């Protein structure tokens, strides 16, 4: 249907996603990711292909280019998108489970790739796509009217809403400091970051549908939030292993941020990174509430520490300080 010529198919696997996504292996050793129409009608379009093609046409640095999928075929009338894939690979979620140390080559590749993305000149792109302006994924106003309250999902919605309402002033601050000067991925959840087994392709960043102009601290903070969460869960569950898990978590975060800083044109505001790490945890709690109807242990941990990171980022900076020397 996409018009792609390929070798014999040797294996297929359906991937977990809101849309139908199939990983295909070919007899020549290559792999491809076939992405079908999104079930969300708002996203049934060619947003990802347009964004990926634009990045490839920008003359981006080698590290970012390696981390981007390449479009192999595209049929907008279906719609169907075929991208090259690295296989085997493991997601960031899989690698950090239990607060395990992530391979250094992967973390540094991710840091350099994001540094490259945030260094892409935006003047020409903003003229072509002025509608790509993004806003922080937090509300300006957390006061709900009766109808909005009645639509809140999950048995523990009141607990989630109370935490969000306590952060209203911090959310306003994030909106006021939001910077549109960077191209950002805007959806760096842990299953959108993949690590390959080959040094040639140490990291692959997928799902670019919502890339746009925003604040680079959000992208960086979302990665930090994914790296920190496993230790936070272990701390609440088993304090005996907490010190070693903390050491590994700090190493993961510091290694990623060191690589980012070395490839970025401007230093990060570390407290802002901490706040967006907290936002990523709050969004995780919200997702669990919507999908499962309750927060569960992971959701409660994400809500508790997400609130702390946003309200008092200075206390979180210990996790995300750059190594010296």
Buried (B, 14 or more C-beta within 10 A) or exposed (E): EBEBEBEEEEEEEEBEBEBBBBBBBBEEEBBBBBBBBBEEEEBEBBBBBBBBBBBBEBEBBEBBBBBBBEBBBBBEEEBBBBBBBBBEBBBBBEBBBEBEBBBBBBBBBBBBBBBBBBBBEBEEBBEEBEEBEBEBBBBEEBEBEEEEEEEBEBEBBEBBBEBBBEBBEBBBBBEEEBBBEBBBBBBBBBBBBBBBEEEEBBBBBBBBBBBBBBBBBBBBBBBBBBBBBBBBBBBBEEEEBBEEBBEBBBBBBBBBBBBBBEBBEEEBBBBBBBBBBBBBBBBBBBEBBEEBEBBBEBBBBBBBBBBBBBBBBEEBBEBBEBEEE
